[in-house]
């Protein structure tokens, strides 16, 4: 399976935001703030997480369609 760097970055952001939701903080700043700024998502941490997760699932589906 060929995973590009941009997709891997999305997975990292989702993981970091998931940890923030659980109460952990990243030393380089908030993944939540970065994601909201980068993608223009609105809402609380859980809603932003869900939106990012939907984007990741859409990309996965597109990649699977291209493989067939």
Order of alpha helices (4+ residues) and beta strands (2+ residues): alpha-alpha-alpha
